[in-house]
Each structure stands twice: as structure tokens, then as C-alpha cells.
Amino acid sequence: MPAPTATPTSHQQSVLFPRALEAEGTFSVFLDGQSIEIKTINIVNDPFQRILGITGRNTEGQDTVREIYIQFADHTPAGTTFNLAQSEFTSTRIWLSVKTPDKPYAVRGIVGTLSIQKIFPHLIKVQGAAVATTDTDANGQIHDLIINFDIHT
């Protein structure tokens, strides 16, 4: 006999399935010294895991998408600087992913810093900067990232 199912309330759904919200503001990225024009910015506030996730996307041509993903605890105090070399087993992350038809890859920022200058998680407004060096990609290359952001929903 199957167990009865219950439909989650809207609050339960927002906790279980946090929604990405479109953000606006400044999100500048330099990848290996080249400026990347970020076209879309999304923020997810996951109250269950207590993290903020920021995704910036760029398209190049018809078949290449580059994404920058930044994640950190939503209760991070303003003025906090994270050392990425010490964040492997924490909720702090910076990822670069490049999606191409032939050789997609994702690499993590493993050396550098992520600084949170201002944060208002309930309003979803955050300002920060990152300087990172990634691990080796599928082509054997290491990448340098410089990111500045001042965004809100």
C-alpha cells in the first residue's frame, strides 16, 4: 500500500528548491587578462544550506558559454576575506566552467582570495571581489581570474 503524499507549502518549496533570481549591477571579470562581458547574472539564496550562489554567464560565438560561479555562506560578515587555498572543504567556492561542443571543462579557483565588502542576504545585495588562480583545465592550462561585483536582485 503506497504511503500518502503531501504537497509542500510554498515556504517549504522555497526552502527545498531555492530559485535563481535575476540580478543586476556590476559584475566584471578578467580571465587571463582579457575582459569578459558578463551578459546574465543570477543569485540563489539557499536558506537550508545557508549559502549565496552567484553565477555570471558569457557567450562567445554560437557554441561557447563561460560561467563564473561564486559561492559563500549567507551569514558571512561584511569585511570577510576568504583564502581559497584553505576553503576546499568549506562552502566557499569559485568555479570557471567553459561549455563547448567538443571539450567542455570546469576548474576551481584554488589559490587567491574572495573578499565580501557588503552583504545584505535578506535583500540579496552583495558587493565583493576575487583574485584567483584555477587548477589545471582539460587542456593542461591554469587560468587567472579577477572578479569585481556589486549586485542585487
N, C-alpha and C positions, 0 to 999 in steps of 0.2 A: 504494500500500500504506500503510495508516494506521500511524502510529507507536504503539508500545506505551505505554499509560498506567500510571502508578504511583500508588498510593494514598498520600497523605501520612501520615506518622506523626502521633500525637496531638500531639507537640511542634510539628511543622511546621504542623499545623492551628491550634494556638493562636497561633502567630506570624502566619500568613497571615490568619486570621479571628478576631481578638480578640473575646471575648464580653463583652457588657454584664452586669455583676453588680449585683444589687440592693444598695443601700447603706442605711444607717440613720444617724441622728444628727440634727443641727440643720442646716437649710437654709432660712434666712429671706430673703424677697425683698420689697422695696418697689418697686413700679412706679408712677412719677409720684406718689409719696407715699402710695399705697394698699398696704396689706399684702396679699400673695398667699399663700394657703395651698398650699404645695407638698405634693402627695399621694404622688408617687413620685420616687425618686432612684436614678439608675443611674450607675455608674462603669465606664469602659472603660480598661484599661491596654494600650496598643498597643506591644509591645516592638520591633516592626520600625520604626515611626516615632518611637519613644521619646516618646510623649505620653500624658498622662492627660486623659480627657474626662469631664466631669461634666454630667449632664442632670437638671434638675428639672422636673417637669410639674405643671400645674394644669388642672383642668377647670372650666368655668363654664357652667352650664346643660347642655343636652344636646348642643350643637353647637360649643362653643368650647374649644379646647385651647391653653394657653400653655406654651411651653417656654423655659427658660433653659439655655443651653449654655455651659460654660466649658471651655477647653482650654489646656494649657500643657505644657512639656517635663517628662517624668517625672524628669529629673535636676536639676530646679530646686532650689537650696539653700533651706532654711528661712530666712525673713527677707528674701526677694527681693520687691521691688515692681516691677511692670511698668508702664510708661507706655503706655497703649493708643494714644495718638496716634503712637507710634513702633513699633507692633507690626504694621503692615499686612502686611509680608512675612515674618513670623515664625510660629511655631506657637502663639503666644498669641492667644486669641480669646475674646470674649464675644458671644453671639448671643441675641436675643429673637425668637422666632417665635410668631405668632398664627395658628392654623388655624381658619378659619370657612368655612362652605359658600359664602359669596358673595365674600369678599375676603381670602384668606389673604396673609400677608406675613412677611418675616423682615428684621430690621435688626441691624446690627453695632454693638457698643459701640466708638465711635471716639475718645472723649475720656474721660479718667479713669485710674484705677489698678486693678490687681489685685495684691493682696498675699498671698503664701503664707507663713503663720506657721509651720506644721508640715507635714512631708511624710514619709511612710514608704511609698514606692511598692511595695515587695515585700509589705507587709501591706495595701496600698491603704487608707491612712488619711491624710487631708489636712484641714488647717484653713486658712481664709483669708477674705478679704473683698474686695469690689469696689465701687467707686463709678464709674458710667459714664453717659455721655450717648450715645444712639444716633444713627445717621444718620437721614434722613427716611424715614418709612414710606410705604405706598401711599396714605394719607390726607393726606400732607403734614405729619405731626406728628413731632416729636422727643420721645424718651422718656428719663426719668431712671431709673436702676436703682441700688439699694443692695442688696448681697447679702452675707450672712454665712453661712459654712458650717463645720461641724466634723463630718465624716462618715467612715464606714469601712464595709468590706464584712463 
